[in-house]
């Protein structure tokens, strides 16, 4: 009888251990689901930020092109003005 009682006690303990492991796995799965949802939200936010930064980059590229055009135009005006000044009679 003692052997059967020991075996029954051991079986009960193992069943309790298995149940505890399933409870832990359920808790881990719940935490994992929460983390997954949070990471998905962060990923969505990052995608939005990337789109915004891409738009800003395009705007800055357009401004850079405009400034380059102005610089080229002012360089032409500067060259023309230097030539006009060179052709003017000496004021002395």
SULJO-V12403 format. One record per residue. N is the residue number from 0. BURIAL is b if it has 16 or more other C-alpha atoms within 10 Angstrom, else e. Layout:
N,BURIAL  N,BURIAL
//
This chain:
0,e  1,e  2,e  3,e  4,e  5,e  6,e  7,e  8,e  9,e  10,e  11,e  12,e  13,e  14,e  15,e  16,e  17,e  18,e  19,e  20,e  21,e  22,e  23,e  24,e  25,e  26,e  27,e  28,e  29,e  30,e  31,e  32,e  33,e  34,e  35,e  36,e  37,e  38,e  39,e  40,e  41,e  42,e  43,e  44,e  45,e  46,e  47,e  48,e  49,e  50,e  51,e  52,e  53,e  54,e  55,e  56,e  57,e  58,e  59,e  60,e  61,e  62,e  63,e  64,e  65,e  66,e  67,e  68,e  69,e  70,e  71,e  72,e  73,e  74,e  75,e  76,e  77,e  78,e  79,e  80,e  81,e  82,e  83,e  84,e  85,e  86,e  87,e  88,e  89,e  90,e  91,e
//
